[in-house]
Amino acid sequence: MRESRDNNSPKWRQNTAVLGDIPNMPFDENKFSDHRKKARNIKQKQSQRTAVHIFGSVLLCAVIICVSALLGYTVVRGALDLTGIAQNEFEAEVEIPKNATVKQIAEILTENNIIGYPEFFILYANAQDSQIYNQGVFTLSSAMTYNAIIEKLQSTSTVRETVSIRIQEGMTASQIGRLLEQNRVCLASDFGKYYKNKLNKFNFEKRVIYSNNKYYQLEGYLFPDTYEFYMLPETDIQYALENKNHYSETESEKQAKIAAETMYDNFNQKFTKELYKTINEMGFNLDEFISLASIVQKEAGTIEDMGLVASVFLNRINNSQNFPYLQSDVTGIYADENIGINNKLNELYDTYLNPGLPPGPICNPGMDAMMAIINAPQTDYLYFCANEETLEVFYAKTITEHEQNLILAGLTEEHEEQ
């Protein structure tokens, strides 16, 4: 039989009594406060995580949008570059070397502003059936499509005649200019524009001291070597020769600049940090060292004589109190042939009249002359002279010995002392 739930039932009263006892329990305020703090911290952490998630989502969306925009812009610009659209149209002569790779061609085209996106060009060119490109000089336009550029580079080019020229050690800047003109590289007068003053393009020029007493500021730095240059067409060189005063910029001027800068770059590479350190330890600056090397180059006929001749000049420089003058004939010859006897700078190059080194180099010395100074043997020689026919050189420690050598060399006793 189901038991009725009567409020008076002992069991019911017992249950309600247990529940009714709760309000009468003692209230712990500290525990309640801790519970509230924990709940608040949980809510704060949840809010922070939500904010971080929102910020991260927004940032990710922004990155995706930026990357998409950048990729879209790059693709559009690459497409315009491929088709030659939206370019500032101009033409340029582009030289492609023999067996050039697609990457090399892309770099050359970019340097000449024919294309703007070399990576796109490389991808496009590599997808073509033929990747054989001709050597030569091509006239290209910045408005040409990639396809048109490739077809042009694979067609017959304008092949320019070249000439190999040996710049001899000891040649002067003006002699080099005349040699270039004789070989139809450029006019000597155009070449002269690039050695009379500093170009401020190469590292070595920072050490070259500008001086009003120096006739040519960059004499001595046209490094002697064998070079290959393009030749001007015979009609062009003839026109340039006949119209020296009636043209602005010509191919001759462009090639003169290339020739000069090629020789300066060669010097720049040959003259290492170790060489600079060595000459500084010897007490020379660059101008002084090249000036001395140019004198040694002109005075000595062999590498062995270069070292002994260098020892004579070094002994005089290191004992300048007793031997203030180098007394080198070749410095005066340079002044007469290049500066002219009526120029006020002429006497400054005369090492019989002026103590120490001349204001600047008197030729363009080779590496042998430079190393002869650095590796000069230790001697007591203060004089030398040479037989003009046999080129045999005689060295002396005293003036008496030198006078005897003058006789041996076939020179008169009245010959000026060296």
C-alpha positions in Angstrom: 0.0 0.0 0.0 1.4 3.4 -1.1 2.5 5.4 1.9 1.0 8.9 2.1 3.3 11.9 2.3 2.1 13.6 5.4 3.8 16.7 6.8 3.6 15.1 10.1 5.4 12.0 9.0 8.6 11.6 10.9 10.6 11.0 7.7 9.3 14.1 6.0 10.0 16.2 9.1 13.5 14.7 9.2 14.3 15.7 5.6 12.8 19.2 6.0 14.7 19.6 9.2 18.0 18.9 7.4 17.2 21.5 4.8 16.0 24.0 7.3 19.3 23.8 9.2 21.3 25.5 6.3 20.2 29.0 7.0 21.3 28.5 10.6 24.9 27.5 9.5 27.7 30.1 10.2 28.5 32.3 7.0 32.2 32.3 5.9 32.8 35.6 4.2 36.4 34.9 3.1 35.4 31.8 1.3 32.6 33.6 -0.5 35.0 36.4 -1.5 37.5 33.8 -2.9 34.8 32.2 -4.9 33.7 35.5 -6.4 37.4 36.4 -7.3 37.8 33.0 -9.0 34.7 33.5 -11.0 35.7 37.0 -12.0 39.2 35.8 -13.1 37.6 33.0 -15.1 35.4 35.5 -16.9 38.3 37.9 -17.5 40.4 35.1 -19.0 37.6 34.1 -21.2 37.2 37.7 -22.3 40.9 38.0 -23.0 41.0 34.8 -25.0 38.0 36.0 -27.0 39.7 39.3 -27.7 42.9 37.6 -28.7 41.0 35.3 -31.1 39.2 38.3 -32.6 42.4 40.3 -33.0 44.2 37.3 -34.5 41.4 36.7 -36.9 41.4 40.4 -38.0 45.2 40.4 -38.3 45.1 37.2 -40.4 42.4 38.7 -42.6 44.5 41.9 -43.0 47.6 39.8 -44.0 45.6 37.8 -46.5 44.2 40.9 -48.0 47.6 42.6 -48.2 49.3 39.6 -49.7 46.6 39.1 -52.2 46.8 42.8 -53.2 50.5 42.6 -53.5 50.4 39.4 -55.5 47.7 40.9 -57.6 49.7 44.1 -58.2 52.8 42.1 -59.0 50.9 39.9 -61.4 49.4 42.9 -63.1 52.7 44.8 -63.4 54.4 41.6 -64.6 51.7 41.2 -67.3 52.1 44.8 -68.4 55.9 44.3 -68.5 55.4 41.2 -70.5 53.3 43.0 -73.1 55.3 46.2 -73.1 52.3 48.3 -72.0 52.5 51.3 -69.7 56.1 51.8 -70.3 58.0 55.1 -70.9 59.0 54.2 -74.4 62.6 54.7 -75.4 65.3 52.8 -77.2 68.7 51.6 -76.0 71.6 49.7 -77.5 72.0 46.5 -75.5 75.2 44.3 -75.7 74.7 40.6 -75.2 77.9 38.6 -74.6 78.8 35.3 -76.1 76.9 32.3 -74.6 74.9 34.5 -72.3 72.4 32.7 -70.0 68.8 33.7 -69.7 69.5 35.1 -66.2 72.4 37.2 -67.5 70.2 38.5 -70.4 67.5 39.4 -67.9 70.0 41.3 -65.8 71.3 43.2 -68.8 67.8 44.1 -70.0 66.9 45.3 -66.5 70.1 47.4 -66.2 69.1 49.1 -69.5 65.5 49.6 -68.3 64.1 47.5 -71.2 62.2 45.3 -68.7 61.2 45.8 -65.1 60.6 42.3 -63.8 63.6 40.0 -64.6 62.0 37.1 -62.8 59.0 37.2 -65.1 61.2 37.4 -68.1 63.3 34.4 -67.0 60.1 32.3 -66.5 58.8 33.4 -69.9 62.1 32.8 -71.7 62.6 29.4 -70.1 59.2 28.3 -71.4 60.2 29.0 -75.0 61.3 26.2 -77.4 64.7 27.8 -78.3 67.0 29.4 -75.7 69.9 30.2 -78.1 70.7 33.9 -78.1 73.2 35.7 -80.4 76.1 37.7 -79.3 76.2 41.3 -80.3 74.6 44.7 -80.0 70.9 45.0 -80.3 68.6 48.1 -80.4 65.7 47.4 -78.2 62.6 49.4 -77.1 61.1 49.5 -73.6 57.7 49.1 -75.2 58.6 45.7 -76.8 56.8 42.6 -75.6 58.9 39.7 -74.1 58.3 37.7 -77.3 59.5 40.6 -79.5 62.6 41.0 -77.3 63.4 37.3 -77.5 62.9 37.2 -81.3 65.2 40.2 -81.7 67.9 38.6 -79.5 67.7 35.4 -81.5 68.0 37.2 -84.8 71.1 38.5 -86.5 72.7 41.2 -84.4 74.8 44.2 -85.3 78.2 42.6 -84.8 80.8 45.3 -84.0 84.4 44.9 -84.9 86.8 44.7 -81.9 90.5 45.4 -81.5 93.0 44.1 -78.9 95.3 46.8 -77.6 98.4 46.4 -75.5 99.0 49.3 -73.1 102.7 49.2 -72.5 104.2 49.8 -69.1 105.6 53.4 -69.0 103.2 54.9 -71.5 101.8 58.3 -70.6 98.1 59.1 -70.6 98.4 61.1 -73.8 100.3 58.3 -75.5 97.5 55.9 -74.6 94.9 58.3 -76.0 96.8 58.5 -79.3 97.0 54.7 -79.4 93.3 54.4 -78.9 92.6 56.9 -81.7 95.0 55.1 -84.1 93.0 51.9 -83.4 89.6 53.6 -84.0 88.5 53.1 -80.4 87.9 56.8 -79.7 89.4 60.2 -80.3 92.4 61.0 -78.2 90.8 64.3 -77.2 87.7 62.4 -75.9 89.9 60.1 -73.9 91.7 63.1 -72.4 88.5 64.1 -70.6 88.8 61.1 -68.3 92.3 61.5 -67.0 92.7 65.2 -66.5 90.5 65.3 -63.5 89.3 62.8 -60.9 86.1 60.8 -61.7 85.3 60.1 -58.1 84.1 56.6 -59.1 86.7 54.2 -57.9 88.0 53.5 -54.3 91.6 54.3 -55.1 90.6 57.9 -56.1 89.8 58.6 -52.4 93.6 58.3 -51.8 94.6 60.4 -54.8 95.4 63.9 -53.7 94.1 66.7 -55.9 96.7 69.3 -56.5 96.9 72.4 -58.8 100.6 71.6 -59.2 99.8 68.2 -60.8 99.4 68.4 -64.6 97.1 65.3 -65.0 95.2 64.3 -61.8 94.9 60.6 -62.9 98.2 60.1 -64.7 99.7 56.9 -63.4 96.5 55.1 -62.8 95.7 53.8 -66.3 96.9 50.3 -65.6 99.1 48.8 -68.3 97.5 45.6 -69.7 96.0 44.1 -72.8 92.5 45.2 -73.5 89.8 44.5 -76.1 87.6 47.4 -77.2 85.0 47.9 -79.8 86.1 49.9 -82.8 84.2 52.8 -84.3 83.1 52.4 -87.9 85.6 54.0 -90.1 83.1 56.6 -91.2 82.3 57.5 -87.6 85.9 58.1 -86.6 86.5 60.1 -89.8 83.5 62.2 -89.0 84.6 62.7 -85.4 88.1 63.7 -86.6 86.7 66.3 -89.1 84.1 67.7 -86.7 85.8 67.8 -83.3 84.3 71.2 -82.4 80.8 70.5 -83.8 79.3 67.6 -81.9 78.0 67.0 -78.4 78.0 63.4 -77.2 79.2 60.9 -79.7 80.0 57.2 -79.7 83.6 58.2 -79.4 83.0 59.9 -76.1 81.1 56.8 -74.8 83.9 54.5 -75.8 86.6 56.8 -74.4 84.8 56.7 -71.1 84.5 52.9 -71.2 88.2 52.6 -72.1 89.4 54.9 -69.3 87.1 53.3 -66.7 88.2 49.8 -67.7 91.9 50.7 -67.1 91.1 52.4 -63.7 89.0 49.4 -62.6 91.9 47.2 -63.4 94.2 49.3 -61.2 91.6 49.3 -58.5 91.5 45.5 -58.4 95.3 45.1 -58.7 96.0 47.5 -55.8 95.0 45.4 -52.8 94.6 46.3 -49.1 97.9 44.6 -48.4 99.6 46.9 -50.9 98.1 50.0 -49.3 99.3 48.8 -45.9 102.8 48.1 -47.2 103.3 51.5 -48.8 101.9 53.2 -45.7 104.5 51.4 -43.6 107.2 52.6 -46.0 106.0 56.2 -45.4 104.4 56.9 -48.8 100.9 57.9 -49.7 99.5 56.5 -52.9 100.4 59.5 -55.1 104.0 59.5 -53.9 104.3 55.7 -54.4 103.0 55.8 -57.9 105.1 58.8 -58.7 108.3 56.9 -57.6 107.1 53.8 -59.5 106.7 55.8 -62.6 110.2 57.2 -62.4 111.6 53.7 -61.8 109.6 52.4 -64.7 111.1 55.0 -67.1 114.7 54.8 -65.7 115.2 51.0 -65.7 115.2 48.6 -68.6 114.9 45.3 -66.8 113.2 44.0 -63.7 116.6 43.5 -62.0 117.6 47.1 -62.8 114.3 48.3 -61.4 115.1 47.0 -58.0 118.6 48.6 -58.0 117.4 51.9 -59.4 114.6 51.9 -56.8 117.3 51.4 -54.1 119.2 54.5 -55.3 116.1 56.7 -55.1 115.0 55.2 -51.8 118.5 55.8 -50.4 118.2 59.5 -51.4 114.7 59.9 -50.1 115.8 58.3 -46.7 118.9 60.6 -46.6 117.2 63.7 -48.0 119.3 66.0 -45.7 122.4 65.2 -47.7 120.7 64.3 -51.0 117.6 66.4 -51.3 117.3 66.1 -55.1 116.5 62.8 -57.0 118.1 64.2 -60.1 116.1 62.0 -62.5 116.3 63.0 -66.2 113.0 61.4 -67.1 111.0 63.8 -65.0 112.3 66.8 -66.9 111.6 64.9 -70.2 108.0 64.3 -69.2 107.5 68.0 -68.4 109.0 69.2 -71.7 107.0 66.7 -73.8 103.6 66.8 -72.0 103.4 70.1 -70.1 105.5 72.3 -72.4 108.4 74.5 -71.7 106.3 77.7 -71.4 104.0 76.2 -68.7 104.6 77.3 -65.1 104.1 73.7 -64.0 107.1 72.6 -66.1 109.8 73.4 -63.5 107.8 71.8 -60.7 108.5 68.4 -62.4 112.2 69.0 -62.6 113.9 66.9 -59.9 117.2 68.8 -60.4 115.5 72.0 -59.3 113.0 70.7 -56.8 113.7 68.4 -53.8 111.9 65.1 -53.4 109.3 63.6 -55.8 107.6 65.5 -58.6 103.9 66.7 -58.1 102.6 63.5 -59.7 103.4 60.4 -61.7 105.2 60.9 -65.1 103.8 57.7 -66.7 101.6 54.7 -66.0 103.8 52.1 -64.3 103.3 48.4 -64.3 103.2 46.1 -61.3 106.9 45.1 -61.8 108.0 48.7 -61.1 105.8 48.9 -58.0 107.1 45.6 -56.6 110.6 46.7 -57.3 110.2 49.5 -54.8 108.6 47.2 -52.2 111.3 44.5 -52.7 114.2 46.8 -53.4 117.5 45.3 -52.3 119.5 47.0 -49.5 122.4 48.8 -51.1 124.6 51.9 -50.5 124.1 53.1 -54.1 123.4 56.8 -54.5 124.2 57.2 -58.2 123.6 55.4 -61.4 124.0 55.9 -65.2 123.3 53.9 -68.3 124.9 53.3 -71.7 122.4 54.7 -74.1 123.2 52.0 -76.8 123.6 48.9 -74.7 121.3 50.1 -71.9 123.8 48.7 -69.4 123.4 50.4 -66.0 126.3 51.3 -63.7 125.8 52.0 -60.0 128.0 54.0 -57.6 128.2 54.7 -53.9 130.3 57.9 -54.2 130.6 60.8 -56.7 134.1 59.6 -57.6 132.8 56.1 -58.6 130.0 57.7 -60.5 132.4 59.9 -62.6 134.3 56.8 -63.5 131.0 55.1 -64.5 130.2 57.9 -66.8 133.3 57.2 -68.7 132.5 53.4 -68.8 129.0 54.2 -70.0 130.3 56.3 -72.9 129.0 59.5 -71.4 131.1 62.7 -71.2 132.6 63.9 -68.0 130.5 67.1 -68.3 127.3 65.0 -68.1 125.1 66.1 -65.2 125.3 64.0 -62.1 122.4 61.7 -61.4 
